[in-house]
Amino acid sequence: MSITPSGTTTILGNREFLWQTVCKVPEDAVDQFEEYLRRFCFTVSSTAKVNDSIWRVEGFSEAEPDREVIERGARALAGDLGIDAPSFLFDLQPPINWLAENLATFPPLHLQRYFIHGSHYDAALPPGVIPLVLNAGTAFGSGEHPTTAGCLLALDDLARRKSYRRPLDVGCGSGILSIAVAKTWQVRVLAADIDPESVKVTKDNARLNQVGHLITSVCSDGYKHRTIAKDGSYDLITANILARPLAKMSKDLSRSLCSGGTAIISGIIERDIAWMVRVHRLSGLYLVEKTVIKGWATLVFEKG
């Protein structure tokens, strides 16, 4: 048996094998770790025995996973969630038509004016929609998760009564929110993510949606990138991350948002809503709208 270098597909005996990435986390952290593994895997699932509080989260990728990058990011995520960092198992598995299975589990999604579908979708679009096309192989941030759906619904509501000229998307993931903003208001969007792969995926998906000329994506830890500071105040900021990093960045968000500007934040468990409102109120942001979907909250704030 021979194993190819990291970043390449493994071929054994003329058969293409897949890399399996597995970790075990508490039930309350399953959704977050599923979303995290979707950055590296084209399909992710989770299972647990009846009455078991520890769940197995696994994903499959064609290229050998970068163990150091995955484990480092998982440690940071676990710290944000207040749990112990999980250990990971990386292994080769026999070939299965995982891509076909992934496509089957990524059906089109209609959220008000937005119609999200994979690049494999070839049927007619519903009338009057804004299509958001995502590469099916990198479907994290596909709109299926309640946090992404909540942000898109908030954007749809804002589009009925407001216009924006200087948007910023922090934690852009697949770029779905950046693309939605660019298509809705036909404006340039600055997208940022701490994960270099997300920056690349955002660029790819922006080109796929024919808004590559409108979206600039940079690798940044929150608001620290010089481009974010150089471009000055923003009138719309979206941040679909998690509650703890959102709390830590609340002052940065307020400083980056112009007076009268709008902020959409998500990745918040319902029980943390009051905490998030207090933290952002101390930074000069006032809650104007909230949406809760399946226990996940999306909050819309205005400044001043």
Secondary structure, DSSP 8 states (H G I E B T S, - for coil): -----TTSB-EETTEE-EEEEEEEEEGGGHHHHHHHHTTT-SEEEEE--TT-SEEEEEEEESB---HHHHHHHHHHHHHHHTS----EEEEEE----HHHHHHHT---EEETTEEEEETT--S---TT-EEEEE-GGG-TTSS-SHHHHHHHHHHHHHHTT---SSEEEES-TTSHHHHHHHHHH---EEEEESSHHHHHHHHHHHHHTT-TTTEEEEE-STT-SHHHHHT--EEEEEEES-HHHHHHTHHHHHHHEEEEEEEEEEEEEGGGHHHHHHHHHHTTEEEEEEEEETTEEEEEEEE-
